[in-house]
Amino acid sequence: MHTSTTSTLPLEPWSAEQLAEATQGYWYLDHAPQGDIKRILTDSRHAESGDAFLALKGERFDAHDFIQQVVDNGCQIAIVSHPVDINIHQLVVKDTRLALGYLGAYRRAQHPHLKVIALTGSSGKTTTKEMLGSILSRLAPTLITRGNLNNDLGVPMMLLELRAEHQYAVMELGASHQGEIDYTSNLVQPHVAGILNIGTAHLGEFGGREGICRAKSEIYAHINPAGISIVPAEDDFVDAIRQAIQTKKTLSFGVGGNVFATEIELLAQSANFIMNTPTGNVQIQLPFAGLHNVHNAEAATAFALAIGISLNDIVIGLETAQGAKGRLNFINKANHLFIDDTYNANPTSMRAAAEVLAQQQGIKVLVMGDIGELGASAAQQHYMLGRDLVAQGVHFVVAVGEFAPAALEGARSTQYGKKMQAFLTQAQALPFLMSLVETHQPQSMSFLFKGSRYTHMETLMADLMEKF
């Protein structure tokens, strides 16, 4: 199987002239290096001989301070925003962050035959990307956004990994501020692009869902005019989304769209349904749990059809797809089930996770960490989550973190308040979870762990699993 995520093949080299041309920079004292430059790196710890170290400057750090360190490691080339008094080849550019974008765009332009998909959305991006990766990488070498390299630094870093054999690229674009997707989609130059949904992730930065819709709709501005815009037909912002479209062709997914699932059967760890498309209807056995993953499969099907993939190849790709680490991974230990959904969280995905847990066996326990980036509405969002989660088909909800008390208040506003326990720290929650297991022995239990990335809910899951 061709996949870029574990590739050890060498990257396409750069010449000193190409670097200067791409970045619109100049070699300090006309002191350009000879020979090929193998990689461009922003992490000083990994820069070595043959690499060019690009010194980024952030609010709290300045990588120009690490140039002596990369010289000591054998790296002889640096891309800088001002000359430094160190003996190293220096390509001086106006702004190293923008230079990284120029380099990514330059590399992208060198691959005119590459077919590029770009996608964004408040939830489901990673899973939809993995589904598309499974569909496409069977057919030809495919570059797929790795991890969360989906911002104004990560997207050009991914583009730098393009190689001659790549025929497809699946680029995930994230938005943490207005203008970011406009910038990254311009670098990516997609043939097919679209939004999965407008949710409540990053509410704080955008001041409401209208702002999120505006930010994500920027993805439609840079699609090849002959390309196709993908539209979420079910989304309540679909009319605003359609106004941002500039291509003649569109393809929509979800109820009321061109690509939609019917006869949906949700099982504990999978789903069966009929996928209805303009090119025919097919039965799919999806190895992912939850209705939200059926929606992700609808989206993946629409994106794949739009770049000319056959329905047969889409079915094979979806039926053999694997989830990303920390995305609804099912782990059996003793006679208990642990569902690792700790990669990240937003209010929509937390509710979807509870629905998946409700389908499992035995005593069902949802362990939820805080959700970040909600701004001023954080306490209210956690209150509403607490209220809604206890009403779903789970036996216990264990909230952990700063906003656990807000979630507990929400739970207590319903008749199911006794289902929830709140703890400020994982250390406080662990003994309660252990006591739950002891109380319910010998019954089997199903635990689902989920929270925003910074909460590291996988640590609490691992601590509990160690006790068995």
C-alpha positions in Angstrom: 0.0 0.0 0.0 1.4 3.4 -1.0 1.3 5.9 1.8 3.2 9.0 2.5 2.8 9.0 6.3 5.5 6.4 6.9 7.6 7.2 3.8 11.4 7.0 4.1 12.0 8.0 0.5 14.3 11.0 0.2 12.6 14.4 -0.5 13.1 16.2 -3.8 16.3 18.3 -3.3 16.6 22.1 -3.7 19.4 24.1 -5.2 20.6 27.4 -3.7 19.1 29.3 -6.7 15.7 27.7 -6.2 15.6 28.6 -2.5 16.4 32.2 -3.3 13.9 32.3 -6.2 11.1 30.7 -4.1 11.5 32.9 -1.0 12.4 36.1 -2.9 15.5 36.3 -0.6 19.2 36.8 -1.2 22.3 34.9 0.0 24.1 37.0 2.6 27.5 38.3 1.3 26.7 36.3 -2.0 27.8 33.3 0.0 25.5 30.6 -1.5 26.1 26.9 -0.7 27.1 24.5 -3.5 25.3 21.2 -4.2 21.9 19.9 -3.3 19.9 20.9 -0.2 18.1 17.9 1.0 15.5 19.2 3.5 14.0 22.4 4.9 13.5 22.1 8.6 12.0 24.3 11.3 13.1 22.1 14.3 16.6 22.9 15.3 17.0 19.6 17.1 16.9 17.6 13.8 18.9 19.9 11.5 22.0 18.2 10.2 24.5 18.4 7.3 22.7 19.0 3.9 19.6 20.6 5.6 18.5 24.2 5.5 17.3 25.4 8.9 14.4 27.9 8.7 14.4 30.1 11.7 10.8 31.0 12.7 9.9 33.7 15.1 6.9 33.5 17.4 5.4 35.5 20.2 7.4 33.6 22.8 10.5 32.3 20.9 12.9 33.3 18.2 14.6 30.4 16.4 17.4 32.7 15.3 18.7 32.0 18.8 19.2 28.3 17.9 21.4 28.8 14.8 24.7 28.2 16.7 23.1 24.9 17.9 22.4 23.8 14.3 25.9 24.7 13.2 27.2 22.5 16.1 25.1 19.7 14.7 26.7 20.0 11.2 24.0 22.1 9.5 25.6 24.7 7.2 22.5 26.6 5.8 20.0 28.8 7.6 17.0 30.8 6.3 16.8 34.0 8.4 14.9 37.2 8.5 18.1 39.1 9.4 21.8 38.2 9.1 23.4 36.7 12.2 27.0 36.8 13.3 27.6 33.1 12.9 29.6 31.3 10.2 26.8 29.6 8.2 25.3 30.1 4.7 22.4 32.6 5.3 19.5 33.1 3.0 18.0 36.4 4.1 14.2 36.8 3.6 11.7 39.5 4.6 9.7 37.1 6.9 10.6 33.5 7.6 7.0 32.5 8.2 5.9 33.8 4.8 9.1 32.3 3.3 7.9 28.9 4.5 4.6 29.5 2.6 6.4 30.6 -0.5 8.5 27.4 -0.4 5.4 25.2 0.0 3.7 27.0 -2.9 6.8 26.7 -5.1 7.0 22.9 -4.4 3.2 22.6 -5.2 3.6 24.5 -8.5 6.3 21.9 -9.5 3.7 19.2 -9.5 1.0 20.4 -12.0 -0.4 16.9 -12.5 -1.1 16.3 -8.8 -4.8 16.0 -8.0 -5.4 17.8 -4.7 -8.3 17.5 -2.3 -8.6 20.2 0.5 -11.1 19.8 3.3 -12.0 21.7 6.4 -14.7 21.6 9.1 -15.3 21.8 12.8 -15.3 18.1 13.3 -14.6 14.9 11.4 -11.6 16.3 9.4 -9.1 13.7 10.6 -11.4 10.7 10.1 -12.6 11.9 6.6 -8.9 12.5 5.7 -8.0 8.9 6.8 -10.9 7.5 4.8 -9.8 9.4 1.7 -6.2 8.2 2.3 -7.4 4.6 2.4 -9.4 5.1 -0.9 -6.6 6.9 -2.8 -3.4 5.3 -1.5 -4.5 1.9 -2.8 -4.6 3.4 -6.3 -1.4 5.6 -6.4 1.1 7.3 -4.1 -0.8 9.9 -2.0 0.4 12.7 0.3 -1.9 12.9 3.3 -1.7 15.6 6.0 0.0 14.1 9.0 -1.2 14.6 12.5 -2.4 18.2 12.9 -0.1 19.9 10.4 -3.1 21.8 9.1 -2.3 25.4 9.9 -0.3 28.2 8.2 3.0 26.5 9.2 1.9 22.8 8.9 0.3 23.1 5.4 3.5 24.4 3.7 5.6 21.8 5.7 3.4 19.0 4.2 3.7 20.5 0.7 7.5 20.3 1.1 7.1 16.5 1.2 5.7 16.3 -2.3 7.6 14.0 -4.5 7.5 13.2 -8.3 5.6 9.9 -7.7 2.7 11.5 -5.8 -0.5 11.5 -7.9 -2.9 12.6 -5.1 -2.8 14.8 -2.1 -5.4 15.1 0.7 -4.8 18.3 2.6 -6.6 19.1 5.9 -6.9 22.8 6.5 -7.7 24.1 10.0 -8.8 27.6 11.0 -7.8 29.3 14.2 -8.3 32.8 12.8 -9.9 34.7 9.9 -7.7 34.6 6.8 -5.8 31.4 7.7 -7.7 29.1 5.3 -7.6 31.8 2.6 -3.8 31.6 3.0 -3.4 27.8 3.1 -5.9 27.0 0.3 -4.0 29.5 -1.9 -0.8 27.5 -1.2 -2.5 24.1 -1.8 -4.4 25.1 -5.1 -7.0 22.3 -4.8 -9.0 20.8 -7.6 -11.7 19.7 -5.2 -12.4 21.4 -1.8 -15.1 21.8 0.7 -16.4 22.1 4.3 -17.6 19.1 6.3 -19.7 21.1 8.8 -19.9 24.3 10.8 -19.7 23.4 14.5 -18.6 25.1 17.7 -14.9 24.3 17.7 -12.8 27.5 18.1 -15.9 29.5 19.0 -13.7 31.9 21.1 -11.6 33.1 18.2 -14.5 33.7 15.8 -17.1 35.2 18.1 -19.9 32.8 17.0 -20.7 30.2 14.3 -21.3 32.9 11.6 -17.6 33.8 12.0 -16.6 30.2 11.8 -18.6 29.8 8.6 -16.9 32.9 7.1 -13.5 31.6 8.0 -14.0 28.1 6.7 -15.8 29.3 3.5 -12.5 30.9 2.5 -11.6 27.4 1.2 -13.8 27.9 -1.9 -11.8 30.9 -3.1 -8.9 29.0 -4.5 -10.4 25.9 -6.2 -9.3 25.4 -9.8 -12.1 27.0 -11.9 -12.7 23.7 -13.6 -12.8 21.9 -10.3 -15.6 21.0 -7.9 -16.8 22.5 -4.7 -18.1 20.1 -2.0 -21.1 21.2 0.1 -22.6 19.8 3.3 -26.3 19.6 2.3 -27.5 19.0 5.9 -25.6 21.8 7.6 -27.7 24.7 8.9 -25.2 27.2 7.3 -25.5 25.6 3.9 -27.0 28.7 2.3 -24.2 30.9 3.5 -21.7 28.3 2.3 -23.2 28.1 -1.2 -22.8 31.9 -1.5 -19.0 31.5 -1.2 -18.7 29.0 -4.1 -17.0 30.1 -7.2 -16.8 26.9 -9.3 -19.5 26.0 -11.8 -19.7 22.4 -10.5 -20.7 21.4 -7.0 -21.3 18.0 -5.3 -23.2 17.9 -2.0 -23.4 15.2 0.6 -25.8 14.3 3.4 -29.6 14.3 3.5 -30.9 16.4 0.6 -27.5 16.1 -1.2 -26.1 14.2 -4.2 -24.3 11.6 -2.0 -26.2 10.3 1.0 -26.6 7.1 3.1 -29.9 5.2 3.6 -30.9 2.0 5.4 -28.3 2.9 8.1 -27.7 0.1 10.7 -25.5 1.3 13.5 -23.6 -1.6 15.3 -21.4 -1.5 18.3 -18.1 -1.0 16.3 -19.3 -0.6 12.7 -22.1 0.6 10.5 -23.9 -0.8 7.5 -25.7 1.3 4.9 -26.5 2.0 1.3 -24.5 4.8 -0.2 -26.6 6.7 -2.8 -24.6 8.6 -5.4 -25.1 10.1 -8.9 -23.1 7.2 -10.3 -25.1 4.4 -8.6 -26.0 3.0 -5.2 -23.8 0.6 -3.2 -23.9 -1.4 0.1 -21.1 -0.4 2.5 -19.9 -2.2 5.6 -18.0 0.6 7.4 -15.5 -0.4 10.1 -16.3 2.7 12.1 -18.9 3.2 14.8 -21.4 6.0 15.1 -23.7 8.0 12.9 -21.1 10.8 12.7 -18.7 8.4 10.9 -21.5 7.5 8.4 -21.6 11.3 7.6 -17.7 11.3 7.3 -18.0 8.4 4.8 -20.6 10.4 2.8 -18.2 13.3 2.7 -15.2 11.1 1.7 -17.3 9.5 -1.1 -18.3 13.0 -2.4 -14.6 14.2 -2.4 -13.4 11.0 -4.1 -16.1 11.0 -6.8 -15.3 14.6 -7.5 -11.7 13.7 -8.5 -12.8 10.9 -10.7 -12.5 7.8 -8.4 -14.8 4.9 -9.3 -17.5 3.9 -6.8 -16.0 0.4 -6.6 -12.7 1.8 -5.5 -14.4 4.0 -3.0 -16.2 1.0 -1.4 -13.0 -1.0 -1.1 -11.2 2.0 0.4 -14.0 2.7 3.0 -14.4 -0.9 4.0 -10.6 -1.2 4.7 -10.1 2.2 6.3 -8.5 2.4 9.7 -9.1 5.1 12.3 -6.4 7.5 13.4 -4.8 6.9 16.7 -7.0 8.2 19.5 -10.1 8.3 17.3 -12.6 5.7 18.6 -10.0 2.9 18.9 -11.5 -0.1 20.6 -9.3 -1.9 23.1 -10.4 -5.0 25.1 -8.7 -5.6 28.5 -9.9 -8.3 31.0 -13.6 -8.4 30.2 -13.9 -4.7 29.8 -13.9 -2.4 26.7 -11.9 0.8 26.6 -12.6 3.2 23.7 -9.8 5.6 23.1 -11.2 8.8 21.6 -8.7 11.1 23.3 -7.2 12.7 20.1 -9.3 15.8 20.5 -12.8 17.0 21.3 -15.4 19.6 20.6 -19.0 19.8 21.8 -20.4 18.1 18.6 -17.9 15.2 18.7 -18.4 14.7 22.5 -22.1 14.1 21.9 -21.3 11.8 19.0 -18.9 9.8 21.2 -21.7 9.3 23.8 -23.9 7.9 21.1 -21.2 5.3 20.2 -20.7 4.4 23.9 -24.5 3.9 24.2 -24.3 1.1 21.6 -21.8 -0.9 23.6 -22.2 -3.8 26.2 -22.4 -3.7 29.9 -22.1 -0.7 32.2 -21.3 2.3 30.1 -19.0 5.1 31.5 -18.1 8.3 29.6 -15.0 9.9 31.0 -14.9 13.5 29.6 -12.1 16.0 29.8 -12.4 19.7 29.3 -13.0 21.1 25.8 -10.7 24.1 24.9 -10.9 27.1 22.6 -14.5 27.9 23.5 -13.7 31.4 24.7 -16.3 33.2 26.8 -18.9 30.5 26.2 -16.8 27.7 27.7 -18.8 27.3 31.0 -22.1 27.5 29.2 -21.0 24.9 26.6 -19.9 22.5 29.3 -23.2 23.1 31.2 -25.1 22.1 28.1 -22.9 19.1 27.5 -23.5 17.9 31.1 -27.2 18.3 30.6 -27.3 16.4 27.3 -24.8 13.6 28.0 -26.6 12.2 31.1 -29.8 12.0 29.1 -28.1 9.7 26.6 -28.0 5.9 27.0 -24.9 5.8 29.4 -24.8 4.8 33.0 -22.1 7.2 34.3 -20.5 10.4 33.1 -17.2 11.3 34.8 -16.2 14.9 34.1 -12.6 15.9 34.7 -11.0 19.3 34.6 -11.6 23.0 35.2 -15.1 23.0 33.6 -16.2 19.7 35.3 -18.3 21.7 37.9 -20.1 23.5 35.0 -20.9 20.1 33.4 -22.1 18.8 36.8 -24.5 21.8 37.1 -25.9 21.0 33.7 -26.4 17.4 34.6 -28.2 18.3 37.9 -30.7 20.5 35.9 -32.1 17.2 34.7 -33.7 14.1 36.3 -30.4 12.2 35.6 -28.2 14.3 37.7 -27.0 11.3 39.8 -25.3 9.9 36.7 -22.5 12.5 36.8 -19.5 12.9 39.0 -17.1 15.8 38.7 -13.4 16.0 39.5 -10.9 18.8 39.0 -7.9 16.5 38.3 -7.3 13.1 36.9 -5.6 12.0 40.1 -9.0 12.7 41.9 -11.0 10.9 39.2 -8.9 7.6 39.1 -10.0 6.2 42.5 -13.6 6.8 41.7 -13.2 5.0 38.3 -11.6 2.1 40.2 -14.4 2.0 42.7 -16.9 1.8 39.9 -15.2 -1.3 38.5 -15.1 -2.9 41.9 -18.8 -2.1 42.6 -20.0 -3.6 39.4 -17.9 -6.8 39.3 -18.2 -9.2 37.7 -20.2 -7.3 35.1 -18.3 -6.1 32.0 -17.9 -2.4 31.5 -17.4 -0.1 28.5 -15.4 3.1 29.1 -15.0 5.9 26.6 -12.3 8.5 27.2 -12.4 11.9 25.4 -11.2 15.5 25.8 -9.3 18.2 24.1 -5.7 17.4 23.2 -4.2 19.5 26.0 -6.1 17.4 28.7 -4.2 14.2 27.8 -7.1 12.0 28.7 -5.1 9.0 27.3 -3.0 9.2 30.5 -6.1 8.6 32.8 -7.2 5.8 30.5 -3.7 4.2 30.7 -3.7 4.6 34.5 -7.0 2.8 34.8 -6.1 0.0 32.4 -2.9 -0.7 34.4 -5.1 -1.7 37.3 -6.4 -4.8 35.5 
